[in-house]
Amino acid sequence: MIRHRLNLEEFQALLEKAPEGVRLELLEGEVYEMAPIGSEHAGLVTYLAKSLETGLYPKLLPRPPLACFKSSWVTS
């Protein structure tokens, strides 16, 4: 059996020709067909995304710098 390792460009071309709903993954040049996402998996992903969005994500956003100016500091 001869194996041909794909590069990223070849893999992207393959993805464009793949039937709708087929999930492929490129690992170390080899293409693997992934199992479809089940309802339990999809529910967990949604739950985690919402948890991160409402809980952790706002804490990661950069806060605007506090600016305290005295009128004498500002030169025009």
mmCIF file of the N, C-alpha and C atoms, coordinates in Angstrom:
data_MODEL
# 
_entry.id   MODEL 
# 
loop_
_atom_site.group_PDB 
_atom_site.id 
_atom_site.type_symbol 
_atom_site.label_atom_id 
_atom_site.label_alt_id 
_atom_site.label_comp_id 
_atom_site.label_asym_id 
_atom_site.label_entity_id 
_atom_site.label_seq_id 
_atom_site.pdbx_PDB_ins_code 
_atom_site.Cartn_x 
_atom_site.Cartn_y 
_atom_site.Cartn_z 
_atom_site.occupancy 
_atom_site.B_iso_or_equiv 
_atom_site.pdbx_formal_charge 
_atom_site.auth_seq_id 
_atom_site.auth_comp_id 
_atom_site.auth_asym_id 
_atom_site.auth_atom_id 
_atom_site.pdbx_PDB_model_num 
ATOM 1   N N  . MET A 1 1  ? 0.840   -1.168 0.000  1.00 0.00 ? 1  MET A N  1 
ATOM 2   C CA . MET A 1 1  ? 0.000   0.000  0.000  1.00 0.00 ? 1  MET A CA 1 
ATOM 3   C C  . MET A 1 1  ? 0.894   1.242  0.000  1.00 0.00 ? 1  MET A C  1 
ATOM 4   N N  . ILE A 1 2  ? 0.664   2.127  -0.944 1.00 0.00 ? 2  ILE A N  1 
ATOM 5   C CA . ILE A 1 2  ? 1.426   3.363  -1.033 1.00 0.00 ? 2  ILE A CA 1 
ATOM 6   C C  . ILE A 1 2  ? 0.584   4.486  -0.442 1.00 0.00 ? 2  ILE A C  1 
ATOM 7   N N  . ARG A 1 3  ? 1.182   5.215  0.490  1.00 0.00 ? 3  ARG A N  1 
ATOM 8   C CA . ARG A 1 3  ? 0.479   6.339  1.107  1.00 0.00 ? 3  ARG A CA 1 
ATOM 9   C C  . ARG A 1 3  ? 1.005   7.631  0.508  1.00 0.00 ? 3  ARG A C  1 
ATOM 10  N N  . HIS A 1 4  ? 0.096   8.522  0.249  1.00 0.00 ? 4  HIS A N  1 
ATOM 11  C CA . HIS A 1 4  ? 0.468   9.844  -0.250 1.00 0.00 ? 4  HIS A CA 1 
ATOM 12  C C  . HIS A 1 4  ? 0.061   10.869 0.802  1.00 0.00 ? 4  HIS A C  1 
ATOM 13  N N  . ARG A 1 5  ? 1.024   11.566 1.337  1.00 0.00 ? 5  ARG A N  1 
ATOM 14  C CA . ARG A 1 5  ? 0.723   12.597 2.330  1.00 0.00 ? 5  ARG A CA 1 
ATOM 15  C C  . ARG A 1 5  ? 0.312   13.874 1.609  1.00 0.00 ? 5  ARG A C  1 
ATOM 16  N N  . LEU A 1 6  ? -0.774  14.459 2.093  1.00 0.00 ? 6  LEU A N  1 
ATOM 17  C CA . LEU A 1 6  ? -1.285  15.683 1.500  1.00 0.00 ? 6  LEU A CA 1 
ATOM 18  C C  . LEU A 1 6  ? -0.709  16.901 2.193  1.00 0.00 ? 6  LEU A C  1 
ATOM 19  N N  . ASN A 1 7  ? -0.517  17.954 1.419  1.00 0.00 ? 7  ASN A N  1 
ATOM 20  C CA . ASN A 1 7  ? -0.165  19.223 2.041  1.00 0.00 ? 7  ASN A CA 1 
ATOM 21  C C  . ASN A 1 7  ? -1.463  20.016 2.235  1.00 0.00 ? 7  ASN A C  1 
ATOM 22  N N  . LEU A 1 8  ? -1.350  21.170 2.822  1.00 0.00 ? 8  LEU A N  1 
ATOM 23  C CA . LEU A 1 8  ? -2.535  21.954 3.152  1.00 0.00 ? 8  LEU A CA 1 
ATOM 24  C C  . LEU A 1 8  ? -3.331  22.344 1.909  1.00 0.00 ? 8  LEU A C  1 
ATOM 25  N N  . GLU A 1 9  ? -2.656  22.738 0.843  1.00 0.00 ? 9  GLU A N  1 
ATOM 26  C CA . GLU A 1 9  ? -3.356  23.142 -0.378 1.00 0.00 ? 9  GLU A CA 1 
ATOM 27  C C  . GLU A 1 9  ? -4.133  21.978 -0.987 1.00 0.00 ? 9  GLU A C  1 
ATOM 28  N N  . GLU A 1 10 ? -3.540  20.795 -1.002 1.00 0.00 ? 10 GLU A N  1 
ATOM 29  C CA . GLU A 1 10 ? -4.224  19.611 -1.536 1.00 0.00 ? 10 GLU A CA 1 
ATOM 30  C C  . GLU A 1 10 ? -5.434  19.255 -0.672 1.00 0.00 ? 10 GLU A C  1 
ATOM 31  N N  . PHE A 1 11 ? -5.272  19.378 0.640  1.00 0.00 ? 11 PHE A N  1 
ATOM 32  C CA . PHE A 1 11 ? -6.368  19.068 1.560  1.00 0.00 ? 11 PHE A CA 1 
ATOM 33  C C  . PHE A 1 11 ? -7.520  20.048 1.359  1.00 0.00 ? 11 PHE A C  1 
ATOM 34  N N  . GLN A 1 12 ? -7.224  21.336 1.205  1.00 0.00 ? 12 GLN A N  1 
ATOM 35  C CA . GLN A 1 12 ? -8.272  22.324 0.994  1.00 0.00 ? 12 GLN A CA 1 
ATOM 36  C C  . GLN A 1 12 ? -9.015  22.062 -0.311 1.00 0.00 ? 12 GLN A C  1 
ATOM 37  N N  . ALA A 1 13 ? -8.305  21.653 -1.350 1.00 0.00 ? 13 ALA A N  1 
ATOM 38  C CA . ALA A 1 13 ? -8.950  21.306 -2.612 1.00 0.00 ? 13 ALA A CA 1 
ATOM 39  C C  . ALA A 1 13 ? -9.863  20.097 -2.429 1.00 0.00 ? 13 ALA A C  1 
ATOM 40  N N  . LEU A 1 14 ? -9.424  19.136 -1.631 1.00 0.00 ? 14 LEU A N  1 
ATOM 41  C CA . LEU A 1 14 ? -10.238 17.963 -1.341 1.00 0.00 ? 14 LEU A CA 1 
ATOM 42  C C  . LEU A 1 14 ? -11.505 18.351 -0.586 1.00 0.00 ? 14 LEU A C  1 
ATOM 43  N N  . LEU A 1 15 ? -11.391 19.268 0.366  1.00 0.00 ? 15 LEU A N  1 
ATOM 44  C CA . LEU A 1 15 ? -12.552 19.717 1.131  1.00 0.00 ? 15 LEU A CA 1 
ATOM 45  C C  . LEU A 1 15 ? -13.594 20.387 0.240  1.00 0.00 ? 15 LEU A C  1 
ATOM 46  N N  . GLU A 1 16 ? -13.147 21.125 -0.764 1.00 0.00 ? 16 GLU A N  1 
ATOM 47  C CA . GLU A 1 16 ? -14.078 21.798 -1.670 1.00 0.00 ? 16 GLU A CA 1 
ATOM 48  C C  . GLU A 1 16 ? -14.891 20.800 -2.487 1.00 0.00 ? 16 GLU A C  1 
ATOM 49  N N  . LYS A 1 17 ? -14.314 19.629 -2.746 1.00 0.00 ? 17 LYS A N  1 
ATOM 50  C CA . LYS A 1 17 ? -14.991 18.616 -3.557 1.00 0.00 ? 17 LYS A CA 1 
ATOM 51  C C  . LYS A 1 17 ? -15.764 17.603 -2.710 1.00 0.00 ? 17 LYS A C  1 
ATOM 52  N N  . ALA A 1 18 ? -15.581 17.642 -1.406 1.00 0.00 ? 18 ALA A N  1 
ATOM 53  C CA . ALA A 1 18 ? -16.226 16.656 -0.521 1.00 0.00 ? 18 ALA A CA 1 
ATOM 54  C C  . ALA A 1 18 ? -17.734 16.904 -0.468 1.00 0.00 ? 18 ALA A C  1 
ATOM 55  N N  . PRO A 1 19 ? -18.519 15.837 -0.354 1.00 0.00 ? 19 PRO A N  1 
ATOM 56  C CA . PRO A 1 19 ? -19.974 15.996 -0.244 1.00 0.00 ? 19 PRO A CA 1 
ATOM 57  C C  . PRO A 1 19 ? -20.364 16.780 1.020  1.00 0.00 ? 19 PRO A C  1 
ATOM 58  N N  . GLU A 1 20 ? -21.515 17.412 0.974  1.00 0.00 ? 20 GLU A N  1 
ATOM 59  C CA . GLU A 1 20 ? -22.027 18.190 2.112  1.00 0.00 ? 20 GLU A CA 1 
ATOM 60  C C  . GLU A 1 20 ? -22.156 17.301 3.340  1.00 0.00 ? 20 GLU A C  1 
ATOM 61  N N  . GLY A 1 21 ? -21.673 17.789 4.460  1.00 0.00 ? 21 GLY A N  1 
ATOM 62  C CA . GLY A 1 21 ? -21.799 17.064 5.722  1.00 0.00 ? 21 GLY A CA 1 
ATOM 63  C C  . GLY A 1 21 ? -20.635 16.143 6.051  1.00 0.00 ? 21 GLY A C  1 
ATOM 64  N N  . VAL A 1 22 ? -19.757 15.899 5.096  1.00 0.00 ? 22 VAL A N  1 
ATOM 65  C CA . VAL A 1 22 ? -18.595 15.050 5.358  1.00 0.00 ? 22 VAL A CA 1 
ATOM 66  C C  . VAL A 1 22 ? -17.564 15.886 6.116  1.00 0.00 ? 22 VAL A C  1 
ATOM 67  N N  . ARG A 1 23 ? -17.106 15.355 7.238  1.00 0.00 ? 23 ARG A N  1 
ATOM 68  C CA . ARG A 1 23 ? -16.130 16.061 8.073  1.00 0.00 ? 23 ARG A CA 1 
ATOM 69  C C  . ARG A 1 23 ? -14.792 15.357 7.944  1.00 0.00 ? 23 ARG A C  1 
ATOM 70  N N  . LEU A 1 24 ? -13.803 16.090 7.447  1.00 0.00 ? 24 LEU A N  1 
ATOM 71  C CA . LEU A 1 24 ? -12.474 15.527 7.250  1.00 0.00 ? 24 LEU A CA 1 
ATOM 72  C C  . LEU A 1 24 ? -11.472 16.271 8.114  1.00 0.00 ? 24 LEU A C  1 
ATOM 73  N N  . GLU A 1 25 ? -10.423 15.552 8.491  1.00 0.00 ? 25 GLU A N  1 
ATOM 74  C CA . GLU A 1 25 ? -9.380  16.125 9.330  1.00 0.00 ? 25 GLU A CA 1 
ATOM 75  C C  . GLU A 1 25 ? -8.027  15.721 8.745  1.00 0.00 ? 25 GLU A C  1 
ATOM 76  N N  . LEU A 1 26 ? -7.100  16.663 8.723  1.00 0.00 ? 26 LEU A N  1 
ATOM 77  C CA . LEU A 1 26 ? -5.752  16.391 8.226  1.00 0.00 ? 26 LEU A CA 1 
ATOM 78  C C  . LEU A 1 26 ? -4.809  16.303 9.412  1.00 0.00 ? 26 LEU A C  1 
ATOM 79  N N  . LEU A 1 27 ? -4.231  15.123 9.616  1.00 0.00 ? 27 LEU A N  1 
ATOM 80  C CA . LEU A 1 27 ? -3.285  14.903 10.712 1.00 0.00 ? 27 LEU A CA 1 
ATOM 81  C C  . LEU A 1 27 ? -1.989  14.363 10.149 1.00 0.00 ? 27 LEU A C  1 
ATOM 82  N N  . GLU A 1 28 ? -0.936  15.151 10.279 1.00 0.00 ? 28 GLU A N  1 
ATOM 83  C CA . GLU A 1 28 ? 0.387   14.763 9.810  1.00 0.00 ? 28 GLU A CA 1 
ATOM 84  C C  . GLU A 1 28 ? 0.356   14.279 8.354  1.00 0.00 ? 28 GLU A C  1 
ATOM 85  N N  . GLY A 1 29 ? -0.405  14.995 7.524  1.00 0.00 ? 29 GLY A N  1 
ATOM 86  C CA . GLY A 1 29 ? -0.463  14.688 6.109  1.00 0.00 ? 29 GLY A CA 1 
ATOM 87  C C  . GLY A 1 29 ? -1.460  13.619 5.714  1.00 0.00 ? 29 GLY A C  1 
ATOM 88  N N  . GLU A 1 30 ? -2.101  12.969 6.682  1.00 0.00 ? 30 GLU A N  1 
ATOM 89  C CA . GLU A 1 30 ? -3.069  11.920 6.379  1.00 0.00 ? 30 GLU A CA 1 
ATOM 90  C C  . GLU A 1 30 ? -4.479  12.426 6.647  1.00 0.00 ? 30 GLU A C  1 
ATOM 91  N N  . VAL A 1 31 ? -5.408  12.033 5.771  1.00 0.00 ? 31 VAL A N  1 
ATOM 92  C CA . VAL A 1 31 ? -6.790  12.478 5.867  1.00 0.00 ? 31 VAL A CA 1 
ATOM 93  C C  . VAL A 1 31 ? -7.606  11.422 6.604  1.00 0.00 ? 31 VAL A C  1 
ATOM 94  N N  . TYR A 1 32 ? -8.384  11.895 7.578  1.00 0.00 ? 32 TYR A N  1 
ATOM 95  C CA . TYR A 1 32 ? -9.260  11.016 8.343  1.00 0.00 ? 32 TYR A CA 1 
ATOM 96  C C  . TYR A 1 32 ? -10.681 11.554 8.261  1.00 0.00 ? 32 TYR A C  1 
ATOM 97  N N  . GLU A 1 33 ? -11.631 10.659 8.082  1.00 0.00 ? 33 GLU A N  1 
ATOM 98  C CA . GLU A 1 33 ? -13.030 11.065 8.113  1.00 0.00 ? 33 GLU A CA 1 
ATOM 99  C C  . GLU A 1 33 ? -13.500 11.034 9.555  1.00 0.00 ? 33 GLU A C  1 
ATOM 100 N N  . MET A 1 34 ? -14.076 12.131 9.985  1.00 0.00 ? 34 MET A N  1 
ATOM 101 C CA . MET A 1 34 ? -14.521 12.255 11.370 1.00 0.00 ? 34 MET A CA 1 
ATOM 102 C C  . MET A 1 34 ? -15.983 11.826 11.483 1.00 0.00 ? 34 MET A C  1 
ATOM 103 N N  . ALA A 1 35 ? -16.326 11.304 12.633 1.00 0.00 ? 35 ALA A N  1 
ATOM 104 C CA . ALA A 1 35 ? -17.710 10.924 12.896 1.00 0.00 ? 35 ALA A CA 1 
ATOM 105 C C  . ALA A 1 35 ? -18.563 12.183 13.000 1.00 0.00 ? 35 ALA A C  1 
ATOM 106 N N  . PRO A 1 36 ? -19.835 12.081 12.640 1.00 0.00 ? 36 PRO A N  1 
ATOM 107 C CA . PRO A 1 36 ? -20.702 13.251 12.785 1.00 0.00 ? 36 PRO A CA 1 
ATOM 108 C C  . PRO A 1 36 ? -20.858 13.639 14.248 1.00 0.00 ? 36 PRO A C  1 
ATOM 109 N N  . ILE A 1 37 ? -21.091 14.923 14.475 1.00 0.00 ? 37 ILE A N  1 
ATOM 110 C CA . ILE A 1 37 ? -21.294 15.402 15.846 1.00 0.00 ? 37 ILE A CA 1 
ATOM 111 C C  . ILE A 1 37 ? -22.667 14.935 16.326 1.00 0.00 ? 37 ILE A C  1 
ATOM 112 N N  . GLY A 1 38 ? -22.681 14.277 17.461 1.00 0.00 ? 38 GLY A N  1 
ATOM 113 C CA . GLY A 1 38 ? -23.940 13.822 18.042 1.00 0.00 ? 38 GLY A CA 1 
ATOM 114 C C  . GLY A 1 38 ? -24.615 14.934 18.830 1.00 0.00 ? 38 GLY A C  1 
ATOM 115 N N  . SER A 1 39 ? -25.854 14.706 19.221 1.00 0.00 ? 39 SER A N  1 
ATOM 116 C CA . SER A 1 39 ? -26.613 15.737 19.929 1.00 0.00 ? 39 SER A CA 1 
ATOM 117 C C  . SER A 1 39 ? -26.012 16.038 21.304 1.00 0.00 ? 39 SER A C  1 
ATOM 118 N N  . GLU A 1 40 ? -25.469 15.031 21.975 1.00 0.00 ? 40 GLU A N  1 
ATOM 119 C CA . GLU A 1 40 ? -24.849 15.257 23.281 1.00 0.00 ? 40 GLU A CA 1 
ATOM 120 C C  . GLU A 1 40 ? -23.616 16.158 23.143 1.00 0.00 ? 40 GLU A C  1 
ATOM 121 N N  . HIS A 1 41 ? -22.809 15.879 22.136 1.00 0.00 ? 41 HIS A N  1 
ATOM 122 C CA . HIS A 1 41 ? -21.611 16.686 21.876 1.00 0.00 ? 41 HIS A CA 1 
ATOM 123 C C  . HIS A 1 41 ? -22.000 18.130 21.531 1.00 0.00 ? 41 HIS A C  1 
ATOM 124 N N  . ALA A 1 42 ? -22.976 18.274 20.645 1.00 0.00 ? 42 ALA A N  1 
ATOM 125 C CA . ALA A 1 42 ? -23.415 19.615 20.231 1.00 0.00 ? 42 ALA A CA 1 
ATOM 126 C C  . ALA A 1 42 ? -23.967 20.395 21.424 1.00 0.00 ? 42 ALA A C  1 
ATOM 127 N N  . GLY A 1 43 ? -24.705 19.725 22.300 1.00 0.00 ? 43 GLY A N  1 
ATOM 128 C CA . GLY A 1 43 ? -25.238 20.378 23.492 1.00 0.00 ? 43 GLY A CA 1 
ATOM 129 C C  . GLY A 1 43 ? -24.127 20.842 24.424 1.00 0.00 ? 43 GLY A C  1 
ATOM 130 N N  . LEU A 1 44 ? -23.114 20.007 24.588 1.00 0.00 ? 44 LEU A N  1 
ATOM 131 C CA . LEU A 1 44 ? -21.984 20.378 25.439 1.00 0.00 ? 44 LEU A CA 1 
ATOM 132 C C  . LEU A 1 44 ? -21.213 21.570 24.878 1.00 0.00 ? 44 LEU A C  1 
ATOM 133 N N  . VAL A 1 45 ? -21.013 21.584 23.581 1.00 0.00 ? 45 VAL A N  1 
ATOM 134 C CA . VAL A 1 45 ? -20.305 22.693 22.941 1.00 0.00 ? 45 VAL A CA 1 
ATOM 135 C C  . VAL A 1 45 ? -21.087 23.985 23.137 1.00 0.00 ? 45 VAL A C  1 
ATOM 136 N N  . THR A 1 46 ? -22.399 23.933 22.948 1.00 0.00 ? 46 THR A N  1 
ATOM 137 C CA . THR A 1 46 ? -23.241 25.117 23.144 1.00 0.00 ? 46 THR A CA 1 
ATOM 138 C C  . THR A 1 46 ? -23.170 25.590 24.587 1.00 0.00 ? 46 THR A C  1 
ATOM 139 N N  . TYR A 1 47 ? -23.260 24.654 25.526 1.00 0.00 ? 47 TYR A N  1 
ATOM 140 C CA . TYR A 1 47 ? -23.199 25.001 26.947 1.00 0.00 ? 47 TYR A CA 1 
ATOM 141 C C  . TYR A 1 47 ? -21.867 25.665 27.296 1.00 0.00 ? 47 TYR A C  1 
ATOM 142 N N  . LEU A 1 48 ? -20.773 25.081 26.842 1.00 0.00 ? 48 LEU A N  1 
ATOM 143 C CA . LEU A 1 48 ? -19.451 25.642 27.137 1.00 0.00 ? 48 LEU A CA 1 
ATOM 144 C C  . LEU A 1 48 ? -19.268 27.012 26.500 1.00 0.00 ? 48 LEU A C  1 
ATOM 145 N N  . ALA A 1 49 ? -19.736 27.163 25.269 1.00 0.00 ? 49 ALA A N  1 
ATOM 146 C CA . ALA A 1 49 ? -19.602 28.454 24.589 1.00 0.00 ? 49 ALA A CA 1 
ATOM 147 C C  . ALA A 1 49 ? -20.369 29.541 25.339 1.00 0.00 ? 49 ALA A C  1 
ATOM 148 N N  . LYS A 1 50 ? -21.587 29.218 25.768 1.00 0.00 ? 50 LYS A N  1 
ATOM 149 C CA . LYS A 1 50 ? -22.382 30.207 26.513 1.00 0.00 ? 50 LYS A CA 1 
ATOM 150 C C  . LYS A 1 50 ? -21.754 30.500 27.870 1.00 0.00 ? 50 LYS A C  1 
ATOM 151 N N  . SER A 1 51 ? -21.221 29.483 28.520 1.00 0.00 ? 51 SER A N  1 
ATOM 152 C CA . SER A 1 51 ? -20.577 29.680 29.823 1.00 0.00 ? 51 SER A CA 1 
ATOM 153 C C  . SER A 1 51 ? -19.357 30.585 29.694 1.00 0.00 ? 51 SER A C  1 
ATOM 154 N N  . LEU A 1 52 ? -18.563 30.339 28.678 1.00 0.00 ? 52 LEU A N  1 
ATOM 155 C CA . LEU A 1 52 ? -17.382 31.172 28.466 1.00 0.00 ? 52 LEU A CA 1 
ATOM 156 C C  . LEU A 1 52 ? -17.780 32.601 28.103 1.00 0.00 ? 52 LEU A C  1 
ATOM 157 N N  . GLU A 1 53 ? -18.803 32.720 27.294 1.00 0.00 ? 53 GLU A N  1 
ATOM 158 C CA . GLU A 1 53 ? -19.245 34.040 26.850 1.00 0.00 ? 53 GLU A CA 1 
ATOM 159 C C  . GLU A 1 53 ? -19.765 34.885 28.013 1.00 0.00 ? 53 GLU A C  1 
ATOM 160 N N  . THR A 1 54 ? -20.524 34.285 28.890 1.00 0.00 ? 54 THR A N  1 
ATOM 161 C CA . THR A 1 54 ? -21.137 35.048 29.982 1.00 0.00 ? 54 THR A CA 1 
ATOM 162 C C  . THR A 1 54 ? -20.280 35.099 31.232 1.00 0.00 ? 54 THR A C  1 
ATOM 163 N N  . GLY A 1 55 ? -19.417 34.133 31.434 1.00 0.00 ? 55 GLY A N  1 
ATOM 164 C CA . GLY A 1 55 ? -18.644 34.086 32.669 1.00 0.00 ? 55 GLY A CA 1 
ATOM 165 C C  . GLY A 1 55 ? -17.204 34.501 32.533 1.00 0.00 ? 55 GLY A C  1 
ATOM 166 N N  . LEU A 1 56 ? -16.478 33.794 31.730 1.00 0.00 ? 56 LEU A N  1 
ATOM 167 C CA . LEU A 1 56 ? -15.040 34.007 31.642 1.00 0.00 ? 56 LEU A CA 1 
ATOM 168 C C  . LEU A 1 56 ? -14.676 35.075 30.628 1.00 0.00 ? 56 LEU A C  1 
ATOM 169 N N  . TYR A 1 57 ? -15.340 35.076 29.487 1.00 0.00 ? 57 TYR A N  1 
ATOM 170 C CA . TYR A 1 57 ? -14.932 35.962 28.406 1.00 0.00 ? 57 TYR A CA 1 
ATOM 171 C C  . TYR A 1 57 ? -14.931 37.441 28.786 1.00 0.00 ? 57 TYR A C  1 
ATOM 172 N N  . PRO A 1 58 ? -15.963 37.963 29.454 1.00 0.00 ? 58 PRO A N  1 
ATOM 173 C CA . PRO A 1 58 ? -15.901 39.391 29.811 1.00 0.00 ? 58 PRO A CA 1 
ATOM 174 C C  . PRO A 1 58 ? -14.702 39.742 30.684 1.00 0.00 ? 58 PRO A C  1 
ATOM 175 N N  . LYS A 1 59 ? -14.226 38.797 31.484 1.00 0.00 ? 59 LYS A N  1 
ATOM 176 C CA . LYS A 1 59 ? -13.070 39.046 32.340 1.00 0.00 ? 59 LYS A CA 1 
ATOM 177 C C  . LYS A 1 59 ? -11.777 39.109 31.526 1.00 0.00 ? 59 LYS A C  1 
ATOM 178 N N  . LEU A 1 60 ? -11.780 38.512 30.327 1.00 0.00 ? 60 LEU A N  1 
ATOM 179 C CA . LEU A 1 60 ? -10.588 38.502 29.491 1.00 0.00 ? 60 LEU A CA 1 
ATOM 180 C C  . LEU A 1 60 ? -10.487 39.734 28.598 1.00 0.00 ? 60 LEU A C  1 
ATOM 181 N N  . LEU A 1 61 ? -11.603 40.431 28.436 1.00 0.00 ? 61 LEU A N  1 
ATOM 182 C CA . LEU A 1 61 ? -11.584 41.614 27.577 1.00 0.00 ? 61 LEU A CA 1 
ATOM 183 C C  . LEU A 1 61 ? -10.701 42.685 28.186 1.00 0.00 ? 61 LEU A C  1 
ATOM 184 N N  . PRO A 1 62 ? -9.919  43.354 27.370 1.00 0.00 ? 62 PRO A N  1 
ATOM 185 C CA . PRO A 1 62 ? -9.091  44.431 27.911 1.00 0.00 ? 62 PRO A CA 1 
ATOM 186 C C  . PRO A 1 62 ? -9.976  45.583 28.380 1.00 0.00 ? 62 PRO A C  1 
ATOM 187 N N  . ARG A 1 63 ? -9.635  46.117 29.503 1.00 0.00 ? 63 ARG A N  1 
ATOM 188 C CA . ARG A 1 63 ? -10.395 47.240 30.033 1.00 0.00 ? 63 ARG A CA 1 
ATOM 189 C C  . ARG A 1 63 ? -9.792  48.532 29.519 1.00 0.00 ? 63 ARG A C  1 
ATOM 190 N N  . PRO A 1 64 ? -10.634 49.528 29.286 1.00 0.00 ? 64 PRO A N  1 
ATOM 191 C CA . PRO A 1 64 ? -10.084 50.800 28.816 1.00 0.00 ? 64 PRO A CA 1 
ATOM 192 C C  . PRO A 1 64 ? -9.210  51.419 29.897 1.00 0.00 ? 64 PRO A C  1 
ATOM 193 N N  . PRO A 1 65 ? -8.129  52.051 29.512 1.00 0.00 ? 65 PRO A N  1 
ATOM 194 C CA . PRO A 1 65 ? -7.252  52.652 30.520 1.00 0.00 ? 65 PRO A CA 1 
ATOM 195 C C  . PRO A 1 65 ? -7.959  53.785 31.249 1.00 0.00 ? 65 PRO A C  1 
ATOM 196 N N  . LEU A 1 66 ? -7.663  53.901 32.516 1.00 0.00 ? 66 LEU A N  1 
ATOM 197 C CA . LEU A 1 66 ? -8.211  55.000 33.296 1.00 0.00 ? 66 LEU A CA 1 
ATOM 198 C C  . LEU A 1 66 ? -7.403  56.249 32.977 1.00 0.00 ? 66 LEU A C  1 
ATOM 199 N N  . ALA A 1 67 ? -8.079  57.303 32.697 1.00 0.00 ? 67 ALA A N  1 
ATOM 200 C CA . ALA A 1 67 ? -7.390  58.544 32.369 1.00 0.00 ? 67 ALA A CA 1 
ATOM 201 C C  . ALA A 1 67 ? -7.785  59.614 33.379 1.00 0.00 ? 67 ALA A C  1 
ATOM 202 N N  . CYS A 1 68 ? -6.817  60.090 34.104 1.00 0.00 ? 68 CYS A N  1 
ATOM 203 C CA . CYS A 1 68 ? -7.041  61.162 35.070 1.00 0.00 ? 68 CYS A CA 1 
ATOM 204 C C  . CYS A 1 68 ? -6.149  62.326 34.664 1.00 0.00 ? 68 CYS A C  1 
ATOM 205 N N  . PHE A 1 69 ? -6.753  63.390 34.304 1.00 0.00 ? 69 PHE A N  1 
ATOM 206 C CA . PHE A 1 69 ? -5.993  64.566 33.869 1.00 0.00 ? 69 PHE A CA 1 
ATOM 207 C C  . PHE A 1 69 ? -6.326  65.757 34.744 1.00 0.00 ? 69 PHE A C  1 
ATOM 208 N N  . LYS A 1 70 ? -5.313  66.478 35.068 1.00 0.00 ? 70 LYS A N  1 
ATOM 209 C CA . LYS A 1 70 ? -5.517  67.785 35.665 1.00 0.00 ? 70 LYS A CA 1 
ATOM 210 C C  . LYS A 1 70 ? -5.427  68.783 34.541 1.00 0.00 ? 70 LYS A C  1 
ATOM 211 N N  . SER A 1 71 ? -6.211  69.805 34.587 1.00 0.00 ? 71 SER A N  1 
ATOM 212 C CA . SER A 1 71 ? -6.215  70.770 33.475 1.00 0.00 ? 71 SER A CA 1 
ATOM 213 C C  . SER A 1 71 ? -4.834  71.378 33.268 1.00 0.00 ? 71 SER A C  1 
ATOM 214 N N  . SER A 1 72 ? -4.016  71.444 34.319 1.00 0.00 ? 72 SER A N  1 
ATOM 215 C CA . SER A 1 72 ? -2.681  72.031 34.170 1.00 0.00 ? 72 SER A CA 1 
ATOM 216 C C  . SER A 1 72 ? -1.728  71.079 33.437 1.00 0.00 ? 72 SER A C  1 
ATOM 217 N N  . TRP A 1 73 ? -2.062  69.747 33.402 1.00 0.00 ? 73 TRP A N  1 
ATOM 218 C CA . TRP A 1 73 ? -1.205  68.806 32.721 1.00 0.00 ? 73 TRP A CA 1 
ATOM 219 C C  . TRP A 1 73 ? -1.383  68.869 31.210 1.00 0.00 ? 73 TRP A C  1 
ATOM 220 N N  . VAL A 1 74 ? -2.555  69.279 30.780 1.00 0.00 ? 74 VAL A N  1 
ATOM 221 C CA . VAL A 1 74 ? -2.859  69.287 29.362 1.00 0.00 ? 74 VAL A CA 1 
ATOM 222 C C  . VAL A 1 74 ? -2.348  70.582 28.752 1.00 0.00 ? 74 VAL A C  1 
ATOM 223 N N  . THR A 1 75 ? -1.521  70.433 27.732 1.00 0.00 ? 75 THR A N  1 
ATOM 224 C CA . THR A 1 75 ? -1.006  71.632 27.055 1.00 0.00 ? 75 THR A CA 1 
ATOM 225 C C  . THR A 1 75 ? -1.676  71.726 25.692 1.00 0.00 ? 75 THR A C  1 
ATOM 226 N N  . SER A 1 76 ? -1.922  72.909 25.270 1.00 0.00 ? 76 SER A N  1 
ATOM 227 C CA . SER A 1 76 ? -2.564  73.073 23.963 1.00 0.00 ? 76 SER A CA 1 
ATOM 228 C C  . SER A 1 76 ? -1.670  73.787 22.997 1.00 0.00 ? 76 SER A C  1 
# 
